[in-house]
Amino acid sequence: MKGLVWRAGALILAALLAACHGSAPEGNSGGSPDGDLAALSQSSPPPQSLLIPGEAVEGTLEEGETDRWVFAAVGGNPDDPSLATVEVWFRPSTASGPEAALKATLIAPDGTLLVEQEGTVTLPPYIVEQELPQTGSYLLRLDGLSGTPGRYTLLVTLSEERFLTRPEVYTGGPPAGWPLEELPSGDLGSGFIWPSPRQAISGWYFRDPSNPRHVGLDIAAAMYDPIYAAAAGVVSFADASGGYGNLVVIDHADGWQSWYAHLSAFSVVVGQRVNQGEIIGAAGSTGRSSGPHLHFELRHNGVPVDPLVYLRR
């Protein structure tokens, strides 16, 4: 019941915003970025577009331009916080280059700057579970800093529970009798290798149009196929994890992580150092899964990136 009331409040606020501001073309740009903190209290703010949390929207960002998006949220209750996650991803073919840079800024209804993050087309800003301090309209600003970032998709999701930023207690371990096996190790400098013997996609891609929130690859695997460490690192998680099912997370150098989900069994424990190509578990269909496969993610400093850009054949 609480969730229905919370969602209804957000929808009512969204309707009021639409009535007040009208419907602007998506990804509108213009105005001075420096005036945004005060603009929310003015009757005629700079051009901005309404978005509904949970629904992906699209825009185009040029160098030196600013896109402004506004959304409604219920917040301000420390005992029942409202948390916002902001994800943006780009079409590399529409950018001037992979290093085209941008900044994402989230501003509260009273004009308080809550958070700002810079990124690039290949490693875009990623605001994770930011607590919202008030009920009202929030401004999300995207600034093109250098180069042309190009066409993008933007998704804001609201939640009442921390999923990505809550502290974890890692107590997982391999099932009894599961052998620890190794393959010849690779070179850290050689990048990431495919984590499954079957180098093919069996389901959704990264940010698949039919499932924009999918931040990994569904790699083909038969039940109990060996799953390999994509690069050398240290196991930081090996346990059941909600929809991921049995999940292994490996920390690598320079802020990289690899995630391996839906496993049927583990062959590593938390704190164990693994080599590239070492078997870390067996493919399965645990968690939210429609059949045996490997859900594989790569993250850099906590930001999901497209594994196909980095996997070598």
N, C-alpha and C positions, 0 to 999 in steps of 0.2 A: 504494500500500500504506500509506504514511504517513497519508493521509487516512482510510482505513478504520479504522486503529488509533485515530486521534484521535476519530473519530465513535463508535466502539465504547466508548471510555473515557467519553465524555460520556453515552452511553445507560446504561452501568452505574451511573454516579453518579446519574443521574436515577432509576433503579429503587431505589437505596438510599435516596434522599431520600423517594420515595413510601412506602417501607416504614416509614421513621422518623416522618414527619410525617403520613401519611395524606393523603387527598384532601379539601381544604377547598372550600367553595363558591367559585365564581369571584368575584374582586373583593372578597374579604373585607376588612372595615375593623375598626378598634378598636385599643385599646392606646395608650400614649404614644409619639409619634414619637421623643422624646428617648432612649428606652431601646433603640432598635434596634441601636446599635453594640455594646452588650453582650449583646443578646438572642441573637445567633448562638451564643454559647458556653454558653447556658443550656439545660437539658433541656426546658423548656416555653416556646418563643418565642411572641410574639404571633401571633394567627391569620394564616396566610399560605397562598397558593395555589401549587401547582406548575405551572410552564410548561416546555414542551419547546422549545428553540431551533429556529427554523424553522417553528413552528406558531403561527398567530395565535390569541389568546385575547381574551375580551371581559369587560368589567366596567362598573360604574357608579360614578362618583366624585361625592360631594356636598361642599358647602362644609364645611371643617373636618374632613373624614374623611381616613383614610389607608388605601390599598390596598397590600398587600405581596405581591410575587410572588417566588418563589425558583426558580433554575435551576442546573443543574450544568454545570461546564465544566472542561476540562483546561487548565492555564496554567502560567506560571512559567518557560518556556524562552525566554530572550532570542534564541536563534538560530532559533527556530521559534515565534514568538508566536501566541497565541490572541487574536483581536480580536472584540469584541462591539459590535454596532450595535443601538440601541434606538429603535424608532419607535412613536409613539402618535398616533392620530388619532380625532377625535370626531364625533358626530352633532350638528350645530348645533341641530337641532330639539329635542334633549333638554337643551340647556344653558340657563341663565338669560339668557345673552347672549354675544356674540362675545368679550367681554373677560374672561369668567370665567377665572381664573388657577389654575395648578397648578405643582408642582415635581416633577421626577423625580430620584431619588438612587440611585446604584449603590454598593453596599457589598460589600467583599471578604469571603472566608470568615473572615479573622482580625479583622473589624470595621473595617478601614480604609475610610474614605470615599474612593472613587475619583473620583467626579465628581457634580456636581449641576447641574441646569439648570432655569430657570423659563421658563414660556411661557403661552400662552392657548389657547383653543379653536381659534382660527383660525391661530395660529402656535405649535404645541405644542412641547415640549422634543424635542430630536433629538440623541441621543448617538451619535457616529460613530466606529466602529473604535477603541474604548477597549481598550487592552491589558490583559489579565487576568493578574495577577501570581502566582496560585496555582491549584492544583487543589482543587476543592471546590464548595460551594454558595454562590452569590451571591444577595444580596438586592436586589431592585429595588423601590423605594418610590415611590408616587405620592401626593402630598399636595394636597388641595384647598385653595387659599389664599384665594380670594375668589370669590363667586358659585358657581353650580353647574355644573361642567364637563359633567356628564351621562354619557351612554353613550359608551364608547370601545372601540377595538380596539388591542391591544398586540402587537407583534412584536419578538422578539429573534432576531437572526441572528448566527452565529459564522463566522468565516473565518480562514484562515491567511495570507492575502495582502491587502495594502492595495489597495483599488480606488478609494475616494473621497478618501483623504487622502495618497496618494503624490504626490511632486513630479512635475510634468509639464514636458516640454520642448516648447514650441510651435514647430513648424517648418512648419506647413501653409501652403498658398497655393492660389490658384485654378488650375484646369487651363488649359493654353495655349489661347488664343483665346476664353476665356469672357468676355463683355462685362460691364462694370460699369454697371448701369442704376439709375435712381432713380425713385421716385414722389414726388408732392408730400409734403413732410414734415408730421408732425403736431405736436401740442403735448405736451410732457412732462407737463403737468398734466392731460391728458385720459385718463390711464391707459394700459392695454395694448390694442392692437387685435388682431384675429384675424390670425395669421401666414400664412394660406392663403386664396385666393379662395373656397374652398368651406367655408363656415362650418357644418360638420356633423361629427359624430363617426362614424368608420367602424369603430372597434374598441373597445378598453378605455377606460373612464373613469379618473379619478384614484381610486386605491384601489378599483378595481373588485372586487366580491365574488368574481368568478371568478379574480382575480389581485391579491390585496391588496398585493403589493410594487410594483405599477405606479404610479409617482409622477408620471404625466403624462397627457396626452390624446392619443389616436390620432385625428388630424384627417384627414378625407377629402382626398385629393389625387391627381391623375393624374400619370403620369410626366412630369417636366420642368415641372410647374406652378411658377410663381414663388413663392418663399417670402420673406415680408416681415419686417423687424425689428418686433417688437411695441411697442418704445419706443426712444427715442434712447439711445445708449450707445457703449461701446468693445468691440470684438471681443477676447476674451481667449483663445479657442481656435477653431481651424479646421483640423481634421485627422481622420483615421480614429481611432475610439475603440471598439474591441471590438464588443460587441453593439449599440452605438448607430450603428455604421457611420460614415459621414461626418457629423461633428458640428460645429455652430457654437454657441459660448457667447458671449453678450453681457452685459457688466457694465453695470448701470444705476445711477442715483442711489439713495442711502439703503439700500444693501446688497442690492439686487435683482439677480437674474440670470435670463435666459431661455435655454433650451436648445432646439436644433432638430436633430433626428436623422434618420438614414436618407437623407440628401441624395444626389442623383446628381452634384451639382457645387457648387463654391463660387463666389461672386462677391465675397468679402471676404477680407482677410488680417488676421492678428493685429496688434493695435495700431491698426487703422483705426476712426475715428469714423463712426458711422452715424446717420442720421435715422430717426425713426419712419416706417414704411412703405417704407423703402428695401429693394430686393431684395438678399438676402444669399446666395441660392443657388437650387437647383432641387430639387423633390421627387424622391424616388427610393425604392429598396428595398434600400439597402446595410445591412450588419450583420445582426443577427437580426431579420428582417422577412419576413412572408409575402406581401407585395405592396406596391405603391406607396402611401405615405401619409406623413404628417408626425407624428412623435412630438414633442410639445411640452411643456416643463416650465417652471414658474416656481418660483424659490427665493428666499427672503428670509433673509439671513444664513446661507445654507447649508441652510436647512430647506425641503423641498419643500412647496408649498401647492397647493390646487386651482385650476387656471387658470380654471375656469368662474366662480369668485367674482370674478375681476378682469378678465376679458376683456369689452370693451364691443362691442356690435353697432352 
